[in-house]
Amino acid sequence: MKEPVHASVKNLLSVGQMTTIIFVANHHQAIRRCSRLHLSKKHMERIVLVLNAHNPDRASLEFATRMAAISGTRLTGLFLENTDSEPVLVAQPDAFQYATYLWQTGEVASIRADVDKAVGLLREECLFAGVGLDVIVDKGEPIQQTIGESRFADYIIVDPGLSFSQMEEDVPSHFVQELLSRAECPVLLAPKEFVDVDEVVFCYDGSVSSVFAIKQFTALLPVFRSHRALLLEVNRSGRAEFSDEHKRMMGWLKMHYSSVYYQALNGNAKEELFTYLFLKTGKLVVMGAYGRSLLSNFFRRSHADAIIRMVDLPLFVTHH
């Protein structure tokens, strides 16, 4: 079984000073990266990680812990128990070391995770990363519980495939689609494989919603202001057609990011954006207007779903 990559914080100076954080991998991997980050109390956010209490996703758990560590803030684990759900059927029960077995027939087992052990898994990750943790365990209707919690969160982190159904679902799951449409805060979708972020890609179409998403991300995640920022637009000409609005948007970005670039793609928004992002690594993508049919084709729900399904990158999604 793959061992988790833990982060330890070294040479931690007083809050408000420049801090060196070294992410130290387990014995199977080398040290990944040294980053100079500015941590300040004024940038503390409430990050809520949403998990199925009976089947927690390890990748989103590790990603959320990393995000809290580099942001210098606490993490809230929201463990949801769907009281109407049945035990989860799995072909490899030995992989669920924190699960309680109910019965097994041949190679297929019906299991229900021990919630205390699932919580302990997150506590362990946070301990190694030096991240403070708050835990909420809720029973009831998962989407209603999560929407209620989103009102008091700065942003939510969730696995795009998170499901509380016995039926196999596409990605994004029905739960995640509902969350993206109804959440009262931005949602950050966790990738399955996460190494680092070298560039923030802002999907832009000139709409109020796309600008709002850019401003929300910048305000909530100032830790990425030292990273390369790309303003990505899809238009029919594929040329950088700089209007006054473009100049003002680029000017605003340059006030907040150290390296700012613009790129225009030519063609269909869904196809071009997917082609550009497919198999990319080291990028964090910012999108707006999920599920809002009156806005541009660039952010149609079907377009976003295709990108979520096929692109394994962190996706920051919000709406105005």
C-alpha positions as CSV (number, residue, x, y, z in Angstrom):
1,M,0.0,0.0,0.0
2,K,1.3,3.4,-0.9
3,E,2.5,5.4,2.0
4,P,1.3,9.0,2.4
5,V,3.7,11.8,1.8
6,H,3.9,13.9,4.9
7,A,5.1,17.5,5.2
8,S,7.2,18.8,8.1
9,V,7.7,22.4,8.8
10,K,11.3,23.5,9.6
11,N,12.9,26.8,10.5
12,L,9.5,28.2,11.4
13,L,9.9,31.8,12.3
14,S,7.4,34.0,14.1
15,V,4.1,34.8,12.4
16,G,4.4,37.6,9.9
17,Q,8.0,36.9,9.0
18,M,9.4,35.1,6.0
19,T,9.2,31.4,6.6
20,T,11.0,28.5,5.0
21,I,8.9,25.4,4.6
22,I,10.5,22.2,3.5
23,F,8.2,19.4,2.3
24,V,9.9,16.2,3.3
25,A,8.8,13.0,1.6
26,N,8.7,9.5,3.0
27,H,11.7,7.2,2.6
28,H,10.5,6.3,-1.0
29,Q,10.8,9.9,-2.3
30,A,13.2,12.8,-2.2
31,I,12.6,16.2,-0.8
32,R,10.2,17.9,-3.2
33,R,10.6,21.6,-2.8
34,C,11.6,24.5,-0.6
35,S,9.3,27.5,-0.7
36,R,9.6,30.9,0.9
37,L,6.2,31.8,2.1
38,H,4.8,34.8,3.9
39,L,2.4,33.7,6.7
40,S,0.3,36.2,8.4
41,K,-2.7,36.1,10.7
42,K,-4.6,38.4,8.5
43,H,-4.6,35.7,5.8
44,M,-6.0,32.9,7.9
45,E,-8.9,31.2,6.1
46,R,-11.4,28.6,7.1
47,I,-10.8,25.6,4.8
48,V,-13.4,22.8,5.0
49,L,-12.5,19.4,3.6
50,V,-15.6,17.3,2.8
51,L,-15.3,13.6,3.2
52,N,-17.5,10.5,3.2
53,A,-17.1,9.3,6.8
54,H,-17.5,5.7,5.7
55,N,-15.1,5.9,2.7
56,P,-12.7,8.8,3.0
57,D,-10.7,9.7,-0.1
58,R,-7.0,9.6,0.7
59,A,-5.9,11.8,-2.2
60,S,-8.2,14.7,-1.3
61,L,-7.2,14.3,2.4
62,E,-3.5,14.7,1.6
63,F,-4.2,17.6,-0.9
64,A,-6.2,19.5,1.7
65,T,-3.5,19.0,4.3
66,R,-0.9,20.4,1.9
67,M,-3.1,23.4,1.0
68,A,-3.6,24.2,4.7
69,A,0.1,23.8,5.4
70,I,1.3,26.2,2.6
71,S,-1.4,28.7,3.6
72,G,-0.5,28.6,7.2
73,T,-4.0,28.0,8.4
74,R,-6.2,25.4,10.1
75,L,-8.2,22.7,8.4
76,T,-11.8,21.7,9.2
77,G,-12.6,18.1,8.4
78,L,-16.3,17.6,7.6
79,F,-17.1,13.9,7.9
80,L,-20.5,13.1,6.5
81,E,-22.5,10.0,7.4
82,N,-25.4,9.3,5.1
83,T,-27.7,7.4,7.5
84,D,-29.7,6.0,4.5
85,S,-26.6,4.5,2.8
86,E,-25.7,0.8,2.6
87,P,-22.2,-0.6,3.3
88,V,-19.7,-0.1,0.5
89,L,-18.9,-3.0,-1.7
90,V,-15.1,-3.3,-2.5
91,A,-13.0,-5.9,-4.3
92,Q,-9.9,-5.2,-2.3
93,P,-11.0,-4.9,1.4
94,D,-7.4,-5.1,2.7
95,A,-6.8,-1.6,1.3
96,F,-9.2,-0.2,3.9
97,Q,-7.1,-0.4,7.0
98,Y,-9.4,2.0,8.9
99,A,-12.6,0.0,7.9
100,T,-14.9,-2.3,9.9
101,Y,-15.8,-5.5,8.0
102,L,-19.5,-6.5,8.0
103,W,-19.3,-9.6,5.8
104,Q,-17.2,-11.1,2.9
105,T,-18.2,-13.4,0.1
106,G,-15.2,-14.6,-1.9
107,E,-13.1,-11.6,-2.9
108,V,-15.8,-9.1,-2.4
109,A,-16.5,-7.5,1.0
110,S,-19.2,-5.3,2.3
111,I,-17.6,-2.7,4.7
112,R,-18.4,0.4,6.7
113,A,-15.5,2.5,7.8
114,D,-14.9,3.1,11.4
115,V,-15.5,6.9,11.6
116,D,-13.1,7.3,14.5
117,K,-10.3,5.6,12.5
118,A,-11.2,7.8,9.5
119,V,-10.9,10.9,11.6
120,G,-7.6,9.5,13.0
121,L,-6.3,9.3,9.5
122,L,-6.8,13.0,8.9
123,R,-5.4,13.8,12.4
124,E,-2.2,11.9,11.5
125,E,-1.7,13.8,8.3
126,C,-2.3,17.1,10.0
127,L,0.1,16.2,12.8
128,F,2.9,15.5,10.4
129,A,2.2,18.7,8.4
130,G,2.0,20.9,11.4
131,V,-1.6,21.9,10.6
132,G,-4.3,22.6,13.2
133,L,-7.4,20.5,12.8
134,D,-11.1,20.9,13.7
135,V,-13.5,18.0,13.2
136,I,-17.2,17.9,12.4
137,V,-19.1,14.6,12.1
138,D,-22.6,15.1,10.7
139,K,-25.4,12.6,10.1
140,G,-28.2,13.2,7.7
141,E,-28.6,14.5,4.1
142,P,-25.0,15.1,2.9
143,I,-25.7,17.9,0.4
144,Q,-27.8,19.9,2.9
145,Q,-25.2,19.5,5.6
146,T,-22.4,20.7,3.3
147,I,-24.3,23.7,1.8
148,G,-25.1,24.8,5.4
149,E,-21.4,24.5,6.3
150,S,-20.3,26.4,3.1
151,R,-22.0,29.6,4.4
152,F,-19.3,29.8,7.1
153,A,-16.3,28.6,5.1
154,D,-13.9,30.6,3.0
155,Y,-13.6,27.7,0.6
156,I,-14.3,23.9,0.4
157,I,-12.0,21.2,-0.8
158,V,-13.6,18.0,-2.1
159,D,-12.9,15.0,-4.3
160,P,-14.7,15.5,-7.6
161,G,-15.9,11.9,-7.4
162,L,-17.2,12.0,-3.8
163,S,-20.4,10.0,-3.6
164,F,-22.8,8.7,-1.0
165,S,-24.6,6.3,-3.5
166,Q,-24.2,2.6,-3.9
167,M,-24.5,3.1,-7.6
168,E,-21.4,3.8,-9.7
169,E,-21.3,7.4,-10.7
170,D,-19.6,9.5,-13.3
171,V,-17.1,12.3,-12.4
172,P,-18.1,14.8,-11.2
173,S,-20.6,12.9,-9.0
174,H,-24.2,14.1,-8.5
175,F,-23.2,15.3,-5.0
176,V,-20.3,17.4,-6.4
177,Q,-22.5,18.8,-9.2
178,E,-25.0,20.0,-6.6
179,L,-22.3,21.4,-4.4
180,L,-20.7,23.4,-7.3
181,S,-24.0,24.9,-8.2
182,R,-25.3,25.6,-4.7
183,A,-22.3,26.2,-2.5
184,E,-22.1,29.6,-0.7
185,C,-18.3,29.7,-1.1
186,P,-15.8,28.7,-3.7
187,V,-15.0,25.0,-4.2
188,L,-11.5,23.6,-4.8
189,L,-11.6,20.2,-6.5
190,A,-8.7,18.0,-5.4
191,P,-6.6,16.1,-8.0
192,K,-5.7,12.4,-7.6
193,E,-2.0,13.2,-8.0
194,F,-0.6,16.5,-6.6
195,V,3.0,17.5,-6.6
196,D,3.1,21.3,-6.7
197,V,1.8,24.5,-8.3
198,D,4.0,26.4,-10.7
199,E,1.3,28.4,-12.5
200,V,-2.2,29.6,-11.8
201,V,-4.4,29.6,-14.9
202,F,-7.3,32.0,-14.8
203,C,-10.0,31.1,-17.3
204,Y,-11.3,34.4,-18.6
205,D,-14.1,35.5,-21.0
206,G,-14.7,39.1,-19.9
207,S,-17.8,38.2,-17.9
208,V,-18.5,39.5,-14.4
209,S,-18.3,35.9,-13.1
210,S,-14.9,35.2,-14.5
211,V,-13.5,38.4,-13.0
212,F,-15.2,37.6,-9.7
213,A,-13.6,34.1,-9.6
214,I,-10.1,35.7,-10.2
215,K,-10.6,38.2,-7.4
216,Q,-12.0,35.5,-5.0
217,F,-9.0,33.3,-5.6
218,T,-6.5,36.1,-5.2
219,A,-8.0,37.2,-1.9
220,L,-8.4,33.7,-0.5
221,L,-5.0,32.3,-1.6
222,P,-2.4,35.0,-1.4
223,V,0.3,32.4,-1.0
224,F,0.3,32.0,-4.8
225,R,1.0,35.6,-5.6
226,S,4.7,34.8,-6.2
227,H,3.7,32.2,-8.9
228,R,3.3,32.7,-12.6
229,A,-0.3,33.8,-13.4
230,L,-1.8,33.1,-16.9
231,L,-4.9,34.9,-18.2
232,L,-6.3,32.3,-20.6
233,E,-9.0,33.2,-23.1
234,V,-10.6,31.3,-25.9
235,N,-11.7,33.3,-29.0
236,R,-12.4,32.7,-32.6
237,S,-9.3,34.5,-33.9
238,G,-6.8,32.9,-31.5
239,R,-5.0,36.3,-31.4
240,A,-4.4,38.5,-28.4
241,E,-7.1,41.1,-29.0
242,F,-6.4,43.6,-26.3
243,S,-9.3,45.8,-25.6
244,D,-9.4,48.3,-22.8
245,E,-11.0,45.6,-20.6
246,H,-8.1,43.3,-21.2
247,K,-5.6,46.0,-20.4
248,R,-7.4,46.8,-17.1
249,M,-7.6,43.1,-16.2
250,M,-3.9,42.6,-16.9
251,G,-3.1,45.7,-14.9
252,W,-5.0,44.4,-11.9
253,L,-3.3,41.0,-12.1
254,K,0.2,42.7,-12.2
255,M,-0.7,44.5,-9.0
256,H,-1.1,41.1,-7.3
257,Y,1.2,38.6,-9.1
258,S,4.9,38.8,-9.8
259,S,4.7,37.3,-13.3
260,V,1.6,37.8,-15.5
261,Y,1.0,36.5,-19.0
262,Y,-1.9,36.4,-21.5
263,Q,-2.7,33.7,-24.0
264,A,-5.5,33.4,-26.5
265,L,-6.7,30.0,-27.9
266,N,-8.6,29.7,-31.1
267,G,-11.8,27.6,-31.5
268,N,-14.4,25.9,-29.4
269,A,-14.0,26.8,-25.7
270,K,-14.6,23.3,-24.4
271,E,-12.3,21.6,-26.9
272,E,-9.5,24.2,-26.7
273,L,-9.5,24.4,-22.9
274,F,-9.5,20.6,-22.6
275,T,-6.6,20.3,-25.1
276,Y,-4.6,22.9,-23.4
277,L,-5.0,21.4,-19.9
278,F,-4.9,17.7,-20.7
279,L,-1.8,15.9,-19.2
280,K,-0.5,19.2,-17.8
281,T,1.0,19.2,-14.3
282,G,2.0,22.0,-11.9
283,K,-1.1,24.1,-12.7
284,L,-4.0,25.3,-10.7
285,V,-7.1,26.3,-12.7
286,V,-9.6,29.0,-11.7
287,M,-13.0,28.9,-13.3
288,G,-16.3,30.7,-12.6
289,A,-20.1,30.5,-13.2
290,Y,-20.6,26.7,-12.8
291,G,-24.2,25.8,-13.7
292,R,-25.2,29.3,-14.7
293,S,-26.9,28.9,-18.1
294,L,-27.2,32.6,-18.8
295,L,-23.5,33.1,-18.9
296,S,-21.1,32.5,-21.7
297,N,-20.5,29.2,-23.4
298,F,-17.0,29.2,-21.9
299,F,-18.4,28.2,-18.5
300,R,-21.3,26.0,-19.4
301,R,-21.9,23.2,-16.9
302,S,-21.2,20.5,-19.5
303,H,-17.9,22.1,-20.4
304,A,-16.8,22.3,-16.8
305,D,-17.9,18.7,-16.2
306,A,-15.8,17.4,-19.1
307,I,-12.7,19.2,-17.8
308,I,-13.3,18.0,-14.2
309,R,-13.7,14.4,-15.5
310,M,-10.6,14.3,-17.8
311,V,-8.1,16.8,-16.3
312,D,-6.2,15.9,-13.1
313,L,-5.4,19.3,-11.8
314,P,-6.7,21.4,-8.8
315,L,-9.8,23.3,-10.0
316,F,-11.0,26.4,-8.1
317,V,-14.6,26.9,-9.1
318,T,-17.0,29.7,-7.9
319,H,-19.8,31.8,-9.2
320,H,-21.0,35.3,-8.8
